[in-house]
Amino acid sequence: MSSGINMHEEPTTYLITTLQDLQSAVVTYLSSKGKALEASGLVIETIQTTVQNHEQTVQDLKNKILKKEQELNILSKKVDQQKEVNQILRQVQELIEGLPQPEGQGAE
């Protein structure tokens, strides 16, 4: 910027020079603001992408948990079925043990 009024300069010339200096300063200021806004935009985009990635990760984990719950339910049903089979086998064994032994077999 021009420093002070030069007494040998025409007032119009001084005014033009001062306005040009002011314009240059405003352009520089706006340029730096524009770069800051652009950088802020990039930061916001990065945050949005990160959030979307985390949301996808959470959804993937929810899907895995749901699948494991389904597998657990299937295994639980199989365990219940095996318990029933074991109970029936015990009952059959008790019935067999309660039957009279044919002649020639059993304790002598």
C-alpha positions as CSV (number, residue, x, y, z in Angstrom):
1,M,0.0,0.0,0.0
2,S,1.1,3.6,-0.5
3,S,2.3,5.2,2.6
4,G,1.0,8.7,3.3
5,I,0.0,11.4,1.0
6,N,2.7,12.6,-1.4
7,M,2.3,16.3,-1.7
8,H,3.6,16.3,-5.3
9,E,0.9,13.8,-6.3
10,E,-2.4,14.9,-7.8
11,P,-5.3,14.0,-5.5
12,T,-6.9,11.9,-8.2
13,T,-3.7,9.9,-8.8
14,Y,-3.4,9.4,-5.0
15,L,-7.0,8.2,-4.8
16,I,-6.5,5.8,-7.7
17,T,-3.3,4.4,-6.2
18,T,-5.0,4.0,-2.8
19,L,-8.0,2.3,-4.3
20,Q,-5.7,-0.1,-6.3
21,D,-3.8,-0.9,-3.1
22,L,-7.1,-1.5,-1.3
23,Q,-8.4,-3.7,-4.1
24,S,-5.2,-5.7,-4.0
25,A,-5.5,-6.1,-0.2
26,V,-9.2,-7.2,-0.6
27,V,-8.3,-9.7,-3.3
28,T,-5.5,-11.2,-1.2
29,Y,-7.9,-11.4,1.8
30,L,-10.7,-13.0,-0.2
31,S,-8.2,-15.4,-1.8
32,S,-7.0,-16.6,1.6
33,K,-10.6,-16.9,2.8
34,G,-11.4,-18.9,-0.3
35,K,-8.5,-21.3,0.4
36,A,-9.6,-21.6,4.0
37,L,-13.2,-22.4,2.9
38,E,-11.9,-24.9,0.3
39,A,-9.8,-26.6,3.0
40,S,-12.8,-26.6,5.3
41,G,-14.8,-28.3,2.6
42,L,-12.2,-31.0,2.2
43,V,-12.2,-31.6,6.0
44,I,-16.0,-31.9,5.9
45,E,-15.9,-34.3,3.0
46,T,-13.3,-36.4,4.8
47,I,-15.5,-36.4,8.0
48,Q,-18.5,-37.4,6.0
49,T,-16.6,-40.2,4.3
50,T,-15.3,-41.4,7.6
51,V,-18.8,-41.4,9.1
52,Q,-20.2,-43.3,6.1
53,N,-17.4,-45.9,6.5
54,H,-18.2,-46.3,10.2
55,E,-21.9,-46.6,9.5
56,Q,-21.1,-49.4,6.9
57,T,-18.8,-51.1,9.4
58,V,-21.6,-50.9,12.1
59,Q,-24.1,-52.4,9.6
60,D,-21.7,-55.2,8.7
61,L,-21.2,-56.0,12.3
62,K,-25.0,-56.0,12.9
63,N,-25.4,-58.4,10.0
64,K,-22.6,-60.7,11.4
65,I,-24.3,-60.6,14.9
66,L,-27.7,-61.5,13.3
67,K,-26.1,-64.4,11.5
68,K,-24.4,-65.6,14.6
69,E,-27.7,-65.4,16.5
70,Q,-29.4,-67.5,13.8
71,E,-26.6,-70.1,14.1
72,L,-26.9,-70.1,17.9
73,N,-30.6,-70.6,17.6
74,I,-30.1,-73.6,15.3
75,L,-27.5,-75.1,17.6
76,S,-29.8,-74.5,20.6
77,K,-32.5,-76.4,18.8
78,K,-30.1,-79.2,18.0
79,V,-29.0,-79.4,21.7
80,D,-32.7,-79.5,22.8
81,Q,-33.3,-82.3,20.3
82,Q,-30.3,-84.2,21.5
83,K,-31.5,-83.9,25.1
84,E,-34.8,-85.4,24.0
85,V,-33.1,-88.2,22.2
86,N,-30.9,-88.9,25.3
87,Q,-34.0,-88.9,27.5
88,I,-35.8,-91.4,25.2
89,L,-32.7,-93.6,25.1
90,R,-32.6,-93.7,29.0
91,Q,-36.3,-94.6,29.1
92,V,-35.7,-97.4,26.6
93,Q,-32.7,-98.6,28.6
94,E,-34.8,-98.6,31.8
95,L,-37.6,-100.6,30.0
96,I,-35.0,-103.1,28.7
97,E,-33.5,-103.5,32.2
98,G,-37.0,-103.9,33.7
99,L,-37.9,-106.8,31.3
100,P,-37.6,-110.4,32.7
101,Q,-34.4,-112.1,31.6
102,P,-34.9,-115.2,29.4
103,E,-33.8,-118.6,30.9
104,G,-30.1,-119.2,30.6
105,Q,-29.2,-115.5,30.6
106,G,-28.5,-113.1,33.4
107,A,-26.7,-113.6,36.7
108,E,-26.1,-117.2,37.8
